[in-house]
């Protein structure tokens, strides 16, 4: 009896988590457009503390929502944070700052590009404040959801 009650409870919790996560995902784009976003802004070429490993307590933050629009995309406001790692002929430069144009890969994975003459670039972007510290960005709600799902699976499978 307790096992079937546990399964029903786990199924209810799973349903609530899925519903909340789906709702969060639907509203996320609108929330990201309206909510001010703050990012770390620096360039390791001029400030070595900006490189990796990164200590966010020593670098300035900028409220991207207060920045002036860029001349070539006046209609776009900052919506995300970016981290770019450039490796050109063995020299590495890390640039952190605000981003204007969202992509499907934001918060999920970094985009890698290679060019001629030993040029490699890694672009990472994320949609919540002060998220441009690392190379892979994961929404806190996804981490929490993953933990809950793991707990529910352990409960069900015993």
Residue frames as a rotation matrix with the C-alpha (Angstrom) as fourth column:
UNK 1
0.567 0.824 0.000 0.00
0.824 -0.567 0.000 0.00
0.000 0.000 -1.000 0.00
UNK 2
0.498 -0.434 -0.751 2.78
0.137 -0.816 0.562 2.44
-0.856 -0.383 -0.347 0.90
UNK 3
-0.579 -0.747 0.328 4.60
0.414 0.077 0.907 1.64
-0.702 0.661 0.265 -2.32
UNK 4
-0.185 0.576 0.796 1.56
0.959 -0.070 0.273 2.48
0.213 0.814 -0.540 -4.49
UNK 5
0.810 0.430 -0.398 1.00
0.531 -0.826 0.188 5.69
-0.248 -0.364 -0.898 -2.49
UNK 6
0.042 -0.899 -0.435 4.66
0.167 -0.423 0.891 6.56
-0.985 -0.110 0.132 -3.10
UNK 7
-0.636 -0.241 0.733 4.28
0.719 0.161 0.677 5.99
-0.281 0.957 0.071 -6.83
UNK 8
0.362 0.844 0.397 1.15
0.901 -0.426 0.085 8.15
0.241 0.327 -0.914 -6.98
UNK 9
0.724 -0.165 -0.670 2.91
0.278 -0.819 0.502 10.89
-0.632 -0.550 -0.547 -4.98
UNK 10
-0.362 -0.932 0.005 5.96
0.303 -0.112 0.946 10.67
-0.882 0.344 0.323 -7.27
UNK 11
-0.379 0.293 0.878 3.74
0.924 0.066 0.377 10.88
0.052 0.954 -0.296 -10.36
UNK 12
0.733 0.675 -0.079 1.99
0.680 -0.727 0.097 13.98
0.008 -0.125 -0.992 -8.99
UNK 13
0.391 -0.680 -0.621 5.31
0.107 -0.636 0.764 15.65
-0.914 -0.365 -0.175 -8.20
UNK 14
-0.583 -0.619 0.526 6.61
0.556 0.167 0.814 14.76
-0.592 0.767 0.247 -11.66
UNK 15
0.071 0.718 0.693 3.46
0.977 -0.189 0.096 16.23
0.200 0.670 -0.715 -13.26
UNK 16
0.854 0.221 -0.471 3.83
0.382 -0.881 0.279 19.47
-0.353 -0.418 -0.837 -11.29
UNK 17
-0.029 -0.954 -0.297 7.53
0.143 -0.298 0.944 19.77
-0.989 -0.015 0.146 -12.21
UNK 18
-0.568 -0.151 0.809 6.85
0.784 0.199 0.587 19.16
-0.250 0.968 0.005 -15.91
UNK 19
0.452 0.833 0.321 3.95
0.875 -0.483 0.023 21.64
0.174 0.270 -0.947 -15.91
UNK 20
0.748 -0.216 -0.628 5.99
0.187 -0.838 0.512 24.33
-0.637 -0.500 -0.587 -14.15
UNK 21
-0.328 -0.943 0.047 8.99
0.265 -0.045 0.963 23.78
-0.907 0.329 0.265 -16.40
UNK 22
-0.331 0.286 0.899 6.85
0.943 0.075 0.324 23.95
0.025 0.955 -0.295 -19.56
UNK 23
0.764 0.645 -0.029 5.19
0.645 -0.760 0.082 27.12
0.031 -0.081 -0.996 -18.31
UNK 24
0.398 -0.714 -0.576 8.58
0.119 -0.582 0.804 28.60
-0.909 -0.389 -0.147 -17.44
UNK 25
-0.538 -0.651 0.536 9.84
0.575 0.182 0.798 27.78
-0.616 0.737 0.276 -20.94
UNK 26
0.106 0.667 0.737 6.85
0.974 -0.218 0.057 29.41
0.199 0.712 -0.673 -22.62
UNK 27
0.940 0.316 -0.126 7.23
0.339 -0.901 0.269 32.64
-0.028 -0.296 -0.955 -20.68
UNK 28
0.265 -0.931 -0.251 11.03
0.720 0.018 0.694 32.65
-0.641 -0.365 0.675 -20.78
UNK 29
-0.351 -0.414 0.840 11.37
0.903 -0.385 0.188 34.65
0.246 0.825 0.509 -24.00
UNK 30
0.452 0.603 0.657 8.99
0.354 -0.797 0.489 37.33
0.819 0.012 -0.573 -22.82
UNK 31
0.908 -0.146 -0.392 10.61
0.370 -0.155 0.916 37.39
-0.195 -0.977 -0.086 -19.37
UNK 32
-0.020 -0.997 0.073 14.10
0.896 0.014 0.443 37.74
-0.443 0.075 0.893 -20.90
UNK 33
-0.206 -0.024 0.978 12.94
0.733 -0.666 0.139 40.70
0.649 0.745 0.155 -23.03
UNK 34
0.579 0.601 0.551 11.34
0.117 -0.730 0.673 42.58
0.807 -0.325 -0.493 -20.15
UNK 35
0.901 -0.254 -0.353 13.67
0.391 0.118 0.913 41.73
-0.190 -0.960 0.205 -17.28
UNK 36
0.668 -0.743 -0.054 16.85
-0.733 -0.642 -0.224 43.79
0.132 0.189 -0.973 -16.96
UNK 37
0.878 -0.440 -0.190 19.97
0.435 0.898 -0.070 41.67
0.201 -0.021 0.979 -17.42
UNK 38
0.678 -0.726 0.117 23.33
-0.690 -0.573 0.443 42.25
-0.254 -0.381 -0.889 -15.76
UNK 39
0.901 -0.426 -0.088 26.52
0.324 0.792 -0.517 40.72
0.290 0.437 0.851 -17.19
UNK 40
0.321 -0.899 -0.299 30.24
0.354 -0.179 0.918 40.69
-0.878 -0.401 0.261 -16.52
UNK 41
0.981 -0.032 0.192 32.02
0.167 -0.375 -0.912 42.90
0.101 0.926 -0.363 -19.03
UNK 42
0.418 -0.906 -0.071 35.75
-0.424 -0.263 0.866 42.60
-0.803 -0.332 -0.494 -19.63
UNK 43
0.899 -0.281 -0.335 38.46
-0.240 0.324 -0.915 41.63
0.366 0.903 0.224 -22.11
UNK 44
0.807 -0.590 -0.030 41.46
0.397 0.505 0.766 39.54
-0.437 -0.630 0.642 -21.05
UNK 45
0.283 -0.714 0.641 43.65
0.797 -0.197 -0.571 41.38
0.534 0.672 0.513 -23.55
UNK 46
-0.031 -0.215 0.976 43.39
-0.157 -0.963 -0.217 44.46
0.987 -0.160 -0.004 -21.31
UNK 47
0.075 0.099 0.992 42.58
-0.993 -0.085 0.084 42.80
0.092 -0.991 0.092 -17.96
UNK 48
-0.626 -0.429 -0.652 44.08
-0.467 0.875 -0.127 39.34
0.625 0.225 -0.748 -17.35
UNK 49
-0.818 0.377 0.434 41.55
-0.321 0.327 -0.889 38.71
-0.477 -0.867 -0.147 -14.54
UNK 50
0.095 0.898 -0.429 38.91
-0.919 -0.086 -0.384 38.30
-0.382 0.431 0.817 -17.28
UNK 51
-0.323 -0.312 -0.893 40.52
-0.748 0.662 0.039 35.09
0.579 0.681 -0.448 -18.53
UNK 52
0.813 0.535 -0.228 40.03
-0.332 0.749 0.573 31.55
0.478 -0.390 0.787 -17.30
UNK 53
-0.308 0.774 -0.554 39.93
0.922 0.386 0.025 30.61
0.233 -0.503 -0.832 -14.51
UNK 54
-0.283 0.354 0.892 37.54
0.108 -0.912 0.396 33.47
0.953 0.208 0.219 -13.85
UNK 55
-0.645 0.112 -0.756 37.03
0.760 -0.012 -0.650 35.11
-0.082 -0.994 -0.078 -10.47
UNK 56
-0.015 0.738 0.674 33.76
0.739 -0.446 0.505 37.03
0.674 0.506 -0.539 -10.83
UNK 57
0.638 0.299 -0.710 34.30
0.749 -0.454 0.483 38.97
-0.178 -0.840 -0.513 -7.60
UNK 58
-0.198 -0.818 -0.540 37.14
0.515 -0.556 0.653 40.98
-0.834 -0.149 0.531 -9.12
UNK 59
-0.850 -0.074 0.521 35.44
0.520 -0.265 0.812 42.05
0.079 0.961 0.264 -12.36
UNK 60
-0.786 0.546 -0.289 32.92
-0.403 -0.807 -0.431 44.80
-0.469 -0.222 0.855 -12.91
UNK 61
-0.398 0.777 0.488 29.30
0.784 0.564 -0.260 44.16
-0.477 0.279 -0.833 -13.77
UNK 62
-0.965 0.166 -0.201 27.24
-0.243 -0.852 0.464 46.13
-0.095 0.497 0.863 -16.23
UNK 63
-0.135 0.978 0.160 23.47
0.115 0.176 -0.978 46.54
-0.984 -0.114 -0.136 -16.44
UNK 64
-0.812 -0.257 0.524 23.06
0.496 0.171 0.851 45.65
-0.308 0.951 -0.012 -20.10
UNK 65
0.114 0.961 0.253 19.53
0.992 -0.096 -0.082 47.04
-0.055 0.260 -0.964 -20.17
UNK 66
0.624 0.074 -0.778 20.99
0.276 -0.952 0.131 50.52
-0.731 -0.297 -0.615 -19.63
UNK 67
-0.476 -0.872 0.111 23.44
0.388 -0.095 0.917 50.31
-0.789 0.480 0.384 -22.55
UNK 68
-0.055 0.386 -0.921 22.85
-0.708 -0.665 -0.237 52.32
-0.704 0.639 0.310 -25.71
UNK 69
0.794 0.364 0.488 21.67
0.079 0.733 -0.675 50.35
-0.603 0.575 0.553 -28.74
UNK 70
-0.303 -0.909 0.287 24.36
0.426 0.140 0.894 49.38
-0.852 0.393 0.345 -31.25
UNK 71
-0.370 0.101 -0.923 24.43
-0.581 -0.801 0.145 51.48
-0.725 0.591 0.355 -34.41
UNK 72
-0.805 -0.030 -0.592 23.94
-0.552 0.402 0.730 48.52
0.216 0.915 -0.340 -36.76
UNK 73
-0.492 0.723 -0.485 21.02
0.553 0.690 0.467 46.98
0.672 -0.038 -0.739 -34.82
UNK 74
-0.831 0.124 0.542 19.19
-0.360 -0.863 -0.355 49.95
0.424 -0.490 0.762 -33.30
UNK 75
0.133 0.991 -0.010 15.96
-0.689 0.100 0.718 47.99
0.712 -0.089 0.696 -32.82
UNK 76
0.347 -0.053 -0.936 17.63
0.365 0.928 0.083 45.34
0.864 -0.370 0.342 -30.61
UNK 77
0.494 -0.198 0.847 18.12
-0.801 -0.482 0.355 45.70
0.338 -0.854 -0.396 -26.85
UNK 78
-0.637 -0.760 -0.130 20.53
-0.624 0.607 -0.492 43.52
0.453 -0.232 -0.861 -24.86
UNK 79
0.495 0.867 -0.062 18.80
-0.732 0.454 0.508 40.26
0.469 -0.206 0.859 -23.93
UNK 80
0.946 -0.187 -0.263 21.62
0.258 0.928 0.268 37.99
0.194 -0.321 0.927 -22.83
UNK 81
0.514 -0.856 0.049 25.19
-0.610 -0.326 0.722 37.65
-0.602 -0.401 -0.690 -21.61
UNK 82
0.918 -0.269 -0.292 28.03
-0.104 0.547 -0.831 36.33
0.384 0.793 0.474 -23.75
UNK 83
0.384 -0.901 0.201 31.44
-0.348 0.061 0.935 34.83
-0.855 -0.430 -0.291 -23.27
UNK 84
0.957 -0.161 -0.242 33.73
-0.202 0.232 -0.952 34.53
0.210 0.959 0.189 -26.28
UNK 85
0.392 -0.886 0.249 37.06
-0.052 0.248 0.967 32.70
-0.918 -0.392 0.051 -26.23
UNK 86
0.922 -0.176 -0.345 39.31
-0.371 -0.148 -0.917 33.51
0.110 0.973 -0.202 -29.18
UNK 87
0.365 -0.866 0.343 42.43
0.157 0.420 0.894 31.49
-0.918 -0.272 0.289 -29.87
UNK 88
0.983 -0.109 -0.145 44.53
-0.172 -0.313 -0.934 33.01
0.057 0.944 -0.326 -32.65
UNK 89
0.355 -0.893 -0.276 47.89
-0.136 0.243 -0.960 31.38
0.925 0.379 -0.035 -33.38
UNK 90
-0.180 -0.409 -0.895 48.08
0.693 0.593 -0.410 30.12
0.698 -0.694 0.176 -29.78
UNK 91
-0.976 -0.121 0.180 47.15
-0.020 -0.777 -0.629 33.45
0.216 -0.618 0.756 -28.16
UNK 92
-0.314 0.901 -0.298 43.95
0.867 0.401 0.296 33.20
0.386 -0.165 -0.907 -26.10
UNK 93
-0.937 0.164 0.308 41.65
-0.243 -0.941 -0.236 36.14
0.251 -0.296 0.921 -25.42
UNK 94
-0.471 0.826 -0.309 38.43
0.881 0.460 -0.114 35.96
0.048 -0.326 -0.944 -23.36
UNK 95
-0.895 0.287 0.341 35.73
-0.220 -0.950 0.222 38.59
0.387 0.124 0.914 -23.88
UNK 96
-0.520 0.766 -0.378 32.66
0.849 0.412 -0.331 38.81
-0.098 -0.493 -0.865 -21.64
UNK 97
-0.956 0.208 -0.205 29.77
-0.207 -0.978 -0.026 41.19
-0.205 0.017 0.979 -22.17
UNK 98
-0.129 0.991 -0.020 26.19
-0.351 -0.064 -0.934 41.82
-0.927 -0.113 0.356 -23.23
UNK 99
-0.897 -0.067 0.437 24.51
0.350 0.495 0.795 40.11
-0.269 0.866 -0.421 -26.17
UNK 100
-0.610 0.635 -0.474 21.74
-0.618 -0.756 -0.216 41.41
-0.495 0.161 0.854 -28.38
UNK 101
-0.015 0.590 -0.807 20.53
-0.928 0.292 0.230 38.65
0.371 0.753 0.543 -30.69
UNK 102
0.075 0.096 0.993 19.24
-0.714 0.700 -0.014 35.42
-0.696 -0.708 0.121 -29.11
UNK 103
-0.410 -0.239 -0.881 19.94
-0.791 0.573 0.213 31.98
0.454 0.784 -0.424 -30.60
UNK 104
0.611 0.675 -0.414 18.46
-0.438 0.724 0.533 28.53
0.659 -0.144 0.738 -30.12
UNK 105
0.191 -0.638 -0.746 21.66
0.500 0.718 -0.485 27.39
0.845 -0.280 0.456 -28.38
UNK 106
-0.233 -0.230 0.945 21.54
-0.583 -0.744 -0.325 30.05
0.778 -0.627 0.039 -25.63
UNK 107
0.137 0.216 0.967 21.76
-0.984 0.141 0.108 28.45
-0.113 -0.966 0.231 -22.15
UNK 108
0.933 0.327 0.148 22.36
-0.307 0.941 -0.142 25.03
-0.185 0.087 0.979 -23.73
UNK 109
0.498 -0.789 0.360 25.74
0.773 0.592 0.228 24.75
-0.392 0.165 0.905 -25.39
UNK 110
0.118 -0.561 -0.820 28.60
-0.230 -0.818 0.527 26.76
-0.966 0.127 -0.225 -26.75
UNK 111
0.976 0.186 0.110 29.17
0.082 0.148 -0.986 27.26
-0.200 0.971 0.129 -30.46
UNK 112
0.103 -0.994 0.045 32.63
0.202 0.066 0.977 26.41
-0.974 -0.092 0.207 -31.81
UNK 113
0.992 0.119 -0.047 34.03
-0.015 -0.252 -0.968 27.92
-0.127 0.960 -0.248 -35.00
UNK 114
0.106 -0.987 0.122 37.39
0.464 0.157 0.872 27.44
-0.880 -0.036 0.474 -36.70
UNK 115
0.913 0.140 -0.384 38.93
-0.225 -0.611 -0.759 29.58
-0.341 0.779 -0.527 -39.39
UNK 116
0.693 -0.717 0.073 42.08
0.409 0.308 -0.859 29.80
0.594 0.625 0.507 -41.43
UNK 117
-0.079 -0.871 0.485 45.52
-0.151 -0.470 -0.870 30.62
0.985 -0.142 -0.094 -40.00
UNK 118
-0.573 -0.202 -0.794 44.95
0.609 0.544 -0.577 28.78
0.549 -0.814 -0.189 -36.70
UNK 119
-0.739 0.454 0.498 41.88
-0.590 -0.792 -0.155 30.75
0.324 -0.408 0.853 -35.60
UNK 120
-0.514 0.606 -0.607 39.41
0.607 0.757 0.241 29.12
0.606 -0.245 -0.757 -33.18
UNK 121
-0.715 0.369 0.593 36.45
-0.562 -0.809 -0.174 30.82
0.416 -0.458 0.786 -31.50
UNK 122
-0.623 0.561 -0.546 34.05
0.697 0.715 -0.061 29.56
0.356 -0.418 -0.836 -28.87
UNK 123
-0.621 0.521 0.586 30.80
-0.448 -0.849 0.281 31.51
0.644 -0.088 0.760 -28.31
UNK 124
-0.614 0.498 -0.612 28.71
0.754 0.599 -0.269 30.91
0.233 -0.627 -0.743 -25.19
UNK 125
-0.688 0.444 0.574 25.54
-0.373 -0.895 0.245 32.83
0.622 -0.046 0.781 -24.34
UNK 126
-0.626 0.483 -0.612 23.00
0.759 0.559 -0.335 32.72
0.180 -0.674 -0.716 -21.55
UNK 127
-0.244 0.695 0.676 19.81
0.278 -0.618 0.735 34.54
0.929 0.367 -0.042 -20.64
UNK 128
0.789 0.481 -0.382 20.03
0.515 -0.181 0.838 35.22
0.334 -0.858 -0.391 -16.90
UNK 129
0.812 -0.419 0.406 22.04
-0.461 -0.887 0.007 37.80
0.357 -0.193 -0.914 -14.99
UNK 130
0.194 -0.897 0.397 25.74
-0.961 -0.092 0.260 37.26
-0.197 -0.432 -0.880 -14.33
UNK 131
0.796 0.208 0.568 25.74
-0.152 0.978 -0.145 33.92
-0.586 0.029 0.810 -16.13
UNK 132
0.876 -0.456 -0.158 28.76
-0.141 0.072 -0.987 34.57
0.462 0.887 -0.001 -18.39
UNK 133
0.474 -0.710 0.520 31.30
-0.795 -0.091 0.600 33.15
-0.379 -0.698 -0.608 -15.95
UNK 134
-0.134 -0.505 0.853 31.88
-0.174 0.859 0.481 29.69
-0.976 -0.084 -0.202 -17.45
UNK 135
-0.861 -0.290 -0.418 31.84
-0.454 0.065 0.889 27.82
-0.231 0.955 -0.188 -20.72
UNK 136
-0.669 0.715 -0.205 28.58
0.392 0.574 0.719 25.93
0.632 0.400 -0.664 -20.37
UNK 137
-0.818 0.431 0.382 25.48
-0.569 -0.704 -0.425 27.64
0.086 -0.565 0.821 -19.12
UNK 138
-0.590 0.675 -0.443 22.59
0.516 0.737 0.436 25.87
0.621 0.029 -0.783 -17.53
UNK 139
-0.101 0.675 0.731 19.49
-0.444 -0.688 0.574 27.49
0.890 -0.267 0.369 -16.15
UNK 140
-0.824 -0.206 0.527 19.11
-0.563 0.207 -0.800 27.00
0.056 -0.956 -0.287 -12.38
UNK 141
0.138 0.951 0.278 15.56
-0.901 0.237 -0.364 25.73
-0.412 -0.200 0.889 -12.93
UNK 142
0.519 -0.007 -0.855 16.91
-0.581 0.731 -0.359 22.96
0.627 0.683 0.375 -15.18
UNK 143
-0.605 -0.779 -0.161 19.39
-0.342 0.438 -0.831 21.89
0.718 -0.448 -0.532 -12.51
UNK 144
-0.612 0.465 0.639 16.65
-0.708 0.038 -0.705 21.81
-0.352 -0.885 0.306 -9.87
UNK 145
0.460 0.827 -0.324 14.31
-0.882 0.385 -0.271 19.95
-0.099 0.411 0.906 -12.22
UNK 146
0.103 -0.519 -0.848 17.01
-0.474 0.724 -0.501 17.38
0.874 0.454 -0.172 -12.95
UNK 147
-0.860 -0.443 0.253 17.57
-0.400 0.276 -0.874 16.81
0.317 -0.853 -0.414 -9.24
UNK 148
-0.212 0.873 0.439 13.85
-0.829 0.077 -0.554 16.36
-0.518 -0.481 0.708 -8.59
UNK 149
0.551 0.424 -0.719 13.50
-0.784 0.559 -0.271 13.94
0.287 0.713 0.640 -11.50
UNK 150
-0.361 -0.762 -0.538 16.45
-0.380 0.647 -0.661 11.91
0.852 -0.034 -0.523 -10.24
UNK 151
-0.842 0.088 0.531 14.87
-0.520 0.125 -0.845 11.74
-0.141 -0.988 -0.059 -6.78
UNK 152
0.203 0.979 0.012 11.49
-0.896 0.190 -0.401 10.70
-0.395 0.071 0.916 -8.20
UNK 153
0.338 -0.143 -0.930 13.15
-0.642 0.688 -0.339 8.00
0.688 0.712 0.140 -10.33
UNK 154
-0.755 -0.647 -0.107 14.97
-0.327 0.514 -0.793 6.63
0.568 -0.564 -0.600 -7.27
UNK 155
-0.538 0.637 0.553 11.70
-0.710 0.010 -0.704 6.63
-0.454 -0.771 0.447 -5.32
UNK 156
0.470 0.782 -0.409 9.83
-0.876 0.354 -0.327 4.77
-0.111 0.512 0.852 -8.06
UNK 157
0.308 -0.423 -0.852 12.58
-0.453 0.722 -0.522 2.28
0.836 0.547 0.031 -8.86
UNK 158
0.994 0.108 -0.033 13.31
-0.017 0.433 0.901 1.69
0.111 -0.895 0.432 -5.19
